[in-house]
């Protein structure tokens, strides 16, 4: 078994909220006070997370992405927050978030500049790790822009991991390492898992069906190399799921935003659960439609995502427009997803034999089947030679627990 980074965190996929996909690099608080990257934004999200059941559902991280910094380091070489947008500093914001029973995440970059051009951590790994720990930070998303070579990239990711551990503070370490390696070479996931708690494999998730579809397809195509590596302490991140209204992938859940239909939002939520992906929403929790909130807070699908066995799911068959996925769960249960990729027409039926599931063991000799999404329904007891016929809307997914 591959040993994960042993810093005692991320025993299940981390869950929280991240500003990037929805709020991008908004720095003009005069023009857009409700949409700029500022301490007010994060404090307000923390308030809503507690008041409206997000914390109770398991979302615990409030994460700052790029663009929080001042343009230069201070006179002692330390990173600092932009003084106009974070007048009280990150330590005060962390204290506030902690007072709500939540955790604070922050962002930096392995290179000399972040992707948006702010100061990066190159040659400052130890100092930055100490700074983050002194502020009370609980998660670091470490990007990979503006680094001179793949050797420096790998060295930087290793060095920051060691520096974070040295602080003595348990900090979830979210790496973009394989994403930046992949265009040039096959990532060594065994090594990456020894240094990182989660790692991003694919492009930014966008508020669109095309983005979600591509992430799911990429994951299926690469499942032989990535599924076996995931487990307690280390997770594949499709891309900090942009739960923009509803979605997530190392992914960010973009559920609750603008680009996904209801069926597509259900698909994102289901597939992120099957893939054991970190669930980070990127949406405006202050203005959420009730159905998006219902989906993102659905306890049954969150329980599948957070299953303590920690095994990632995989695609077991593809038949024309239909895909069948399964994820082994604790107590010999399975989560099963039936995805309809067709983008035209109406609902269609997919019929499959239960002997397909769990190498023939999931239903042997019999099993109870419960539908979790898009609605909750009891399908009763079946035996291992029965077939199941599932009706699925175009671009929709039905999630079953067997």
Buried (B, 14 or more C-beta within 10 A) or exposed (E): EBEBBEBEBBBBBBBBBBBBBBBBBBBEBEEEEBBBBBBBBBBBBBBBBBEBEBBEBBBBBBBBBBBBBBEEBEEEEBBBBBEEBBEEBBBBBBBBBBEBEBBBBBBBBBBBBBBBBBBBBBEBBBBBBBBBBBBBBBBBBBBBBBBEEEEBBBBBBBBBBEBBBEBEBBBBBBBBBBBBBEEEEEBEBEBBBBBBBBBBBBBBBBBBBEBBBBBBBBBBEBBEEBBBBBBBBBBBBBBBBBBBBBBBBBBBBBBBBEBBEBBBBBBBBBBBBBBBBBBBBBBBBEEBEEBBBEBBBBEBBBBBBBBEBBBBBBBBEBEEBBBBBBBBBEEEBBBBBBBBBBEEEEEBEBEBEBBBBBEEEBBBEEBEBBBBBBEEEEBEEBEBEBEBEBEBBBBBBBBBBB
